[in-house]
Amino acid sequence: MCPPGSAPARAGPGAAGMGPVLLWAMLLGLGWAAPMGHEVTFLPGLGKQPAFRHFSGYLCAGPGKHLHYWFVEAQSNPQSSPLVLWLNGGPGCSSMEGFLKEHGPFLIQPDGVTLKYNDYAWNKIANILYVESPAGVGFSYSEDKKYATNDTEVAHNNYLALKDFLRLFPEYSKNDLFLTGESYGGIYIPTLAEWVMQDPSLNLKGIAVGNGLSSYEINDNSLVYFAYYHGLLGTELWKDLQAFCCSQGTCNFHDSSNLNCTLKMEETIQIVEESGLNIYNLYAPCDGGVPGSLRYEGEYLVTHDLGNSFIRMPLRFSWRQNLLRMPVARKKVRMDPPCTNSTALSMYLNSPEVRRALHISPAAPEWQVCSFEVNRGYKRLFMQMNDQYLKLLGATKYRILVYNGDVDMACNFLGDQWFVDSLCQKVQVARRPWLYTEEGENQIGGFVKEFTNIAFLTVKGAGHMVPTDRPLAAFTMFSRFIKNEPY
């Protein structure tokens, strides 16, 4: 439950003394109600303030848990436009990255001070609710400062936060609702959908997951094929992997008990994750450059970080526990995911003027793109999402989009393609290219295969953060999904 008094007032001074007809007329004149004290009236970094309204504040996600949200209304017809919830992944990474670097209406510039309007913002066609989840991520916090959590608890907390949002903004309670996210959002979104689909007061229409973690085993197995066929492993290593990890036409790169397979997988992991390749976009440069030195000492990998302090981390047989390569018990190391630069984002969001503009609580921590504490204390309970997807599909009334940038290695397209195929749904449209229009010419955006109520779609040339790499293609895909148009 939300603590007493946590809800902001719903109308201005003197509202209580008005007759109901006059009060209703006043609210209609404003467009609709909105929580007092949450509207962002001036946002630093913009040359011109937006014509649409936006709000930032806190949602209650259970006793003492305060999740920061930033809500942007649709740029036209917000009353009738869908409501879309967005969650970034991690676990432990902030949805402000989705807002300010992917598909929000304002994009952070390299100076860490200036914002630019996004021509392909998703709020051009929908009301978008960005939530920093779970508590401990970004500006979200818990009063008891205890941030250990797990998949089941987070799903329920996200549901409570969504309900609290609709308590604050009841005018959106009947709008079409979509749940969307990326990366570890592949776990967050389907588990949240289980709660939402059981609530008849919510008008859930579907979910969309981008470069999502859907199955640890499939993600691991497919990544080895991805790496080999993208020229990363070499013939000798590939032959050894086949000899030691495969039998009778089936390969297990995920948890093989064969010691030789384990040793060859260590070589594979070193190439994919530790060599300086950008795991989030194979063809993008690695911000910060290639690690200066790599060497092994016993069971530990020793490397330099950008601060020239030595890191020690256990060699992993599987990368499944560390998609974002979070540091293990090393608080001095910067928290950026590898090969990504979040300096501008951190500068902007930690500016005192921005914190004031967004109504950030003094109890909130310094903003970081990913929380080491949340990631370290997070218990992963689900190894695959088959049951959640099959529940949604079994209801026969929700539409699902699983999309992947095709040069991401953290959650590669082949794994999500295999996962969707494993759901054994009826094929409606065979795999084919999908097109979008750029500068008056049709271009191939990627490939799509459509089943009953679920589609799997690739975005050509995009990495883990699809809207960052291919903004127009991503907007076209999102628009067709939301409007239920053919891809």
C-alpha positions in Angstrom: 0.0 0.0 0.0 1.0 3.6 -0.5 1.8 5.3 2.8 -0.9 7.9 3.9 -0.4 11.3 2.4 1.9 10.1 -0.4 -0.6 11.1 -3.1 -0.3 14.7 -4.4 -3.4 16.8 -4.5 -5.5 16.5 -7.5 -6.8 20.0 -7.9 -5.8 23.6 -7.1 -6.6 25.7 -4.1 -10.3 26.2 -3.5 -11.3 23.2 -5.5 -13.0 21.6 -2.6 -15.5 24.5 -2.3 -16.6 24.3 -6.0 -19.7 22.6 -7.1 -19.1 19.3 -9.0 -20.3 20.8 -12.3 -18.0 23.8 -12.0 -15.0 21.7 -11.0 -15.6 19.3 -13.9 -15.8 22.2 -16.3 -12.6 23.6 -14.9 -10.8 20.2 -15.4 -12.1 19.9 -18.9 -10.9 23.3 -19.7 -7.4 22.2 -18.6 -7.6 19.2 -20.8 -7.7 16.7 -17.9 -6.6 16.3 -14.3 -3.0 15.9 -13.4 -1.2 15.5 -10.0 -0.2 18.8 -8.6 3.5 19.2 -8.2 4.4 16.6 -10.8 4.2 18.6 -14.0 7.6 19.6 -15.4 7.1 23.2 -16.2 10.7 24.1 -17.3 13.3 21.5 -18.4 16.9 22.7 -18.5 18.8 22.1 -21.7 15.9 22.8 -24.1 16.0 25.9 -26.4 12.2 25.8 -26.4 9.9 24.1 -24.0 7.6 21.4 -25.5 4.0 21.9 -26.5 3.0 18.6 -24.9 2.8 18.2 -21.1 5.1 15.9 -19.2 5.4 14.9 -15.6 8.0 13.5 -13.3 7.7 12.2 -9.7 7.3 9.1 -7.7 5.0 6.1 -7.8 4.4 3.8 -4.8 5.5 0.2 -5.5 4.8 -1.2 -2.1 5.5 -0.1 1.5 8.4 2.4 1.5 9.3 1.7 -2.2 9.3 4.8 -4.4 9.9 4.4 -8.1 10.8 7.4 -10.2 8.7 7.9 -13.3 8.8 10.4 -16.2 5.6 10.5 -18.2 5.3 12.2 -21.6 1.8 12.7 -23.1 1.3 12.0 -26.8 2.1 14.9 -29.0 -1.4 14.8 -30.5 -4.7 13.5 -29.1 -3.3 12.2 -25.8 -6.9 11.5 -24.5 -7.4 8.8 -27.1 -3.8 7.7 -27.7 -2.5 4.4 -26.1 -0.6 4.3 -22.8 2.8 2.6 -23.2 4.9 1.6 -20.2 8.7 1.3 -20.9 11.3 -0.5 -18.8 15.0 -0.9 -19.5 16.8 -4.0 -18.2 20.0 -4.9 -16.4 18.7 -6.0 -13.9 19.6 -2.7 -12.3 19.7 -0.3 -15.3 17.7 2.9 -15.7 14.8 3.6 -18.1 16.2 7.1 -18.4 18.6 5.6 -20.9 15.5 4.6 -23.0 14.1 8.1 -22.5 17.1 10.3 -23.2 19.1 8.1 -25.6 16.6 5.9 -27.5 13.0 6.9 -28.1 12.1 9.7 -25.7 11.1 13.2 -27.0 14.4 14.8 -25.9 17.9 13.3 -26.7 20.9 14.1 -24.5 23.8 15.7 -26.4 27.5 15.0 -25.9 28.0 18.1 -23.8 25.8 16.7 -21.0 23.9 20.0 -20.8 21.9 20.3 -24.0 18.8 18.4 -25.2 17.7 18.1 -28.7 14.2 17.2 -29.9 13.9 13.6 -31.3 12.3 13.5 -34.7 11.4 9.8 -34.1 10.1 10.0 -30.5 7.6 7.3 -29.7 5.4 9.8 -27.9 4.4 11.2 -31.3 1.8 8.5 -31.4 1.4 7.3 -27.7 1.5 8.4 -24.1 4.8 6.9 -22.8 5.4 6.1 -19.1 9.1 5.5 -18.3 9.7 3.9 -14.9 13.1 3.4 -13.1 12.7 -0.1 -11.6 13.3 -1.7 -9.2 13.9 0.5 -6.2 17.6 1.5 -6.0 17.8 2.1 -9.8 18.4 5.7 -11.0 16.4 8.0 -8.8 14.2 5.3 -7.4 14.7 4.4 -3.7 13.4 2.4 -0.8 13.1 4.0 2.6 14.8 1.1 4.3 17.7 1.3 1.8 17.5 -2.5 1.3 17.7 -3.3 -2.4 18.0 -7.1 -2.6 15.1 -8.3 -4.8 14.0 -10.9 -7.3 12.0 -11.5 -10.5 8.7 -12.2 -8.7 8.9 -9.3 -6.3 9.9 -6.9 -9.1 6.9 -8.0 -11.3 4.5 -7.3 -8.4 6.2 -3.9 -7.6 5.9 -2.8 -11.2 2.3 -3.7 -11.2 1.7 -1.7 -8.0 3.5 1.2 -9.6 1.4 1.0 -12.7 -1.8 1.0 -10.6 -0.5 4.0 -8.6 0.2 5.9 -11.9 -3.5 5.3 -12.9 -4.6 6.5 -9.5 -2.7 9.7 -10.1 -3.8 9.9 -13.8 -7.3 8.2 -13.8 -8.0 9.8 -17.2 -5.7 7.1 -18.8 -7.3 4.1 -17.1 -9.5 3.2 -20.1 -6.9 3.8 -22.8 -5.3 0.9 -24.6 -2.3 -0.3 -22.6 0.9 -1.7 -23.9 3.9 -3.0 -21.9 7.3 -2.6 -23.5 10.9 -3.0 -22.6 14.3 -4.2 -23.7 17.2 -6.5 -22.6 16.3 -7.8 -19.1 12.9 -6.3 -19.9 12.6 -9.7 -21.6 11.9 -11.0 -18.0 10.3 -7.8 -16.6 7.6 -7.4 -19.2 6.1 -10.9 -19.5 6.1 -11.4 -15.7 4.4 -8.0 -15.3 1.9 -8.9 -18.0 0.9 -11.9 -15.9 -0.3 -9.5 -13.2 -1.9 -7.0 -15.6 -3.8 -9.6 -17.6 -5.6 -10.7 -14.4 -6.8 -7.1 -13.6 -10.0 -6.4 -15.5 -9.7 -2.7 -14.8 -6.6 -2.5 -17.1 -7.1 -2.4 -20.9 -4.1 -4.5 -21.8 -3.7 -4.9 -25.6 -0.2 -6.3 -25.9 3.5 -6.4 -25.2 6.7 -5.6 -27.1 10.1 -6.8 -26.1 13.3 -5.6 -27.8 16.5 -7.6 -27.7 15.1 -9.4 -24.7 16.4 -12.1 -22.5 13.8 -14.9 -23.2 15.8 -18.0 -22.3 19.3 -18.3 -20.9 20.0 -21.6 -22.5 18.8 -20.6 -26.0 20.6 -17.2 -25.7 23.9 -19.0 -24.8 23.6 -21.7 -27.5 22.7 -19.3 -30.2 25.4 -16.7 -29.4 28.2 -19.3 -30.3 26.6 -19.8 -33.7 26.2 -16.0 -34.1 29.9 -15.4 -33.2 31.2 -18.1 -35.5 29.1 -17.0 -38.5 30.1 -13.4 -37.9 33.8 -14.3 -38.2 34.8 -14.0 -34.6 35.9 -17.5 -33.6 38.0 -19.0 -36.4 37.9 -22.5 -37.9 40.0 -24.3 -35.3 38.1 -23.1 -32.3 34.8 -23.8 -34.1 35.9 -27.4 -34.8 36.9 -27.9 -31.2 33.6 -26.5 -29.9 31.8 -28.9 -32.3 34.0 -31.9 -31.1 33.7 -31.2 -27.4 30.2 -29.6 -26.9 28.1 -31.4 -29.6 26.9 -34.9 -29.9 24.3 -36.5 -32.3 23.7 -33.2 -34.1 22.9 -31.3 -30.8 25.2 -28.7 -29.2 25.2 -27.7 -25.6 27.3 -24.5 -25.1 25.2 -23.5 -22.1 26.1 -25.9 -19.2 28.1 -28.8 -20.7 29.8 -31.0 -18.1 32.6 -31.8 -20.6 35.8 -30.1 -19.3 37.2 -29.6 -22.8 34.0 -27.9 -23.8 34.3 -25.6 -20.8 37.8 -24.7 -21.8 36.8 -23.9 -25.3 33.9 -21.9 -24.1 36.3 -19.8 -22.0 38.1 -19.0 -25.2 34.8 -18.0 -26.8 33.8 -15.8 -23.9 37.1 -14.1 -23.9 36.7 -13.2 -27.6 33.1 -12.1 -27.4 33.1 -10.3 -24.1 36.7 -9.4 -23.0 38.6 -8.6 -26.2 37.2 -5.1 -26.8 34.4 -5.9 -29.2 31.2 -4.0 -28.4 28.9 -6.7 -27.2 25.9 -4.4 -27.7 26.7 -3.7 -31.4 29.3 -5.8 -33.1 30.0 -3.2 -35.8 30.1 -0.1 -33.5 33.3 1.2 -31.9 34.0 0.4 -28.3 33.8 3.7 -26.3 36.9 3.8 -24.1 38.9 1.7 -26.5 40.1 -1.9 -26.3 41.4 -3.0 -22.9 45.1 -2.3 -22.6 46.1 -5.7 -21.3 44.4 -9.1 -20.6 46.0 -11.9 -18.7 45.0 -14.8 -16.5 46.1 -15.6 -13.0 44.9 -18.9 -11.9 41.1 -18.8 -12.0 40.9 -15.1 -12.3 40.9 -12.7 -15.3 42.9 -9.6 -14.6 42.4 -6.5 -16.7 42.7 -2.7 -16.6 39.7 -0.5 -16.4 39.8 3.2 -17.5 40.8 4.3 -14.1 44.0 2.2 -14.3 43.0 0.2 -11.3 43.2 -3.6 -11.5 40.0 -5.6 -11.6 39.8 -9.2 -10.5 36.8 -11.3 -11.5 36.2 -15.0 -11.6 36.3 -16.6 -15.0 32.8 -17.4 -16.1 31.8 -20.6 -17.9 28.5 -19.0 -18.8 27.9 -15.3 -19.4 24.2 -15.7 -18.5 24.5 -14.1 -15.1 26.2 -11.0 -16.4 24.7 -9.7 -19.6 25.8 -6.2 -18.7 29.2 -7.4 -17.3 28.5 -5.9 -14.0 31.6 -5.7 -11.8 31.8 -8.4 -9.2 32.5 -7.0 -5.7 34.5 -4.0 -6.9 33.0 -0.7 -6.0 35.8 1.6 -7.3 35.0 0.7 -10.9 32.7 2.9 -13.0 29.4 1.3 -13.5 29.0 1.9 -17.3 28.2 -1.2 -19.2 31.1 -2.2 -21.4 31.9 0.0 -24.5 29.2 2.5 -23.7 29.6 6.1 -22.6 27.0 7.4 -20.1 29.0 10.5 -19.1 26.6 13.0 -20.7 23.6 11.2 -19.3 25.0 11.2 -15.8 26.1 14.9 -16.0 22.7 16.0 -17.1 20.6 14.0 -14.6 22.8 14.8 -11.7 22.6 18.5 -12.3 20.9 20.2 -9.3 18.7 22.2 -11.7 17.5 19.0 -13.5 16.9 17.2 -10.2 14.7 20.2 -9.1 12.9 20.3 -12.5 12.1 16.6 -12.3 11.0 16.8 -8.6 13.6 14.3 -7.5 13.5 13.4 -3.8 16.4 14.5 -1.6 16.4 10.8 -0.5 17.2 9.7 -4.0 20.8 8.6 -4.7 23.2 10.1 -7.2 21.9 8.9 -10.6 23.9 6.1 -12.3 23.0 4.3 -15.6 23.2 1.0 -13.7 23.1 0.1 -10.0 25.8 -2.2 -8.8 24.0 -2.8 -5.5 20.7 -3.7 -7.2 22.4 -6.0 -9.7 24.5 -7.7 -7.0 21.5 -8.4 -4.8 19.2 -9.5 -7.6 18.0 -13.1 -7.6 17.0 -14.4 -11.0 14.2 -16.9 -10.6 13.1 -17.5 -14.2 15.4 -19.2 -16.7 13.0 -19.0 -19.6 9.8 -17.1 -20.4 7.8 -19.9 -22.2 5.1 -20.2 -19.6 4.4 -16.4 -19.5 4.3 -16.1 -23.3 2.0 -19.1 -23.6 -0.4 -17.7 -21.0 -0.6 -14.4 -23.0 -1.1 -16.3 -26.3 -3.6 -18.6 -24.7 -5.9 -15.7 -24.0 -6.0 -15.1 -27.8 -6.6 -11.3 -27.3 -3.2 -9.8 -26.8 -0.7 -9.1 -29.6 3.0 -9.6 -29.0 6.1 -8.2 -30.8 9.5 -9.7 -30.2 12.1 -7.6 -32.0 15.9 -7.6 -32.2 18.6 -5.5 -33.7 20.6 -8.1 -35.7 24.1 -7.1 -34.7 23.6 -7.3 -30.9 25.6 -10.0 -29.0 24.2 -9.5 -25.5 20.7 -10.8 -26.5 21.3 -12.0 -30.1 18.5 -12.2 -32.7 19.1 -15.9 -33.4 18.3 -16.8 -29.8 15.0 -14.8 -29.7 14.1 -16.2 -33.1 14.6 -19.8 -31.8 12.6 -18.9 -28.7 9.6 -17.6 -30.6 9.7 -20.7 -32.9 9.8 -22.9 -29.7 6.3 -21.5 -28.7 4.9 -23.6 -31.6 2.3 -21.1 -32.8 0.6 -21.2 -36.2 2.5 -19.3 -38.9 0.3 -16.6 -40.5 2.9 -14.8 -42.7 6.1 -16.6 -43.8 9.4 -14.8 -43.0 9.9 -11.9 -45.4 11.6 -8.5 -45.6 9.7 -5.5 -44.1 10.1 -2.0 -45.6 10.1 1.5 -44.3 10.4 4.8 -46.2 13.5 7.0 -45.8 14.0 10.2 -47.9 11.2 9.1 -50.2 12.7 5.6 -51.0 11.7 2.2 -49.6 14.4 0.5 -47.7 14.5 -3.0 -46.1 14.2 -2.5 -42.3 14.8 -6.2 -41.6 12.8 -9.4 -41.6 9.6 -10.4 -40.0 7.8 -13.7 -39.4 4.2 -13.5 -38.1 2.4 -16.2 -36.1 -1.1 -16.0 -34.6 -0.9 -13.0 -32.2 2.9 -12.9 -32.1 5.5 -11.6 -34.5 9.3 -11.9 -34.6 11.0 -9.0 -36.3 14.7 -8.1 -36.9 16.0 -4.5 -37.4 18.9 -4.5 -39.9 22.1 -3.0 -38.7 20.8 -2.2 -35.2 22.4 -3.4 -32.0 21.0 -3.8 -28.4 19.4 -0.4 -28.3 17.4 -0.5 -31.6 16.0 3.1 -31.5 19.4 4.5 -30.9 21.0 2.8 -33.9 18.0 2.8 -36.3 15.6 5.5 -35.1 13.3 5.8 -38.2 13.1 2.0 -38.7 12.3 1.6 -35.0 9.6 4.3 -35.0 8.0 2.7 -38.1 8.0 -0.7 -36.4 6.6 0.7 -33.2 3.9 2.6 -35.0 2.8 -0.5 -37.0 2.7 -2.5 -33.8 0.7 0.0 -31.8 -1.8 0.7 -34.6 -2.1 -3.0 -35.5 -1.0 -2.4 -39.0 0.8 -5.0 -41.2 4.6 -4.8 -40.8 
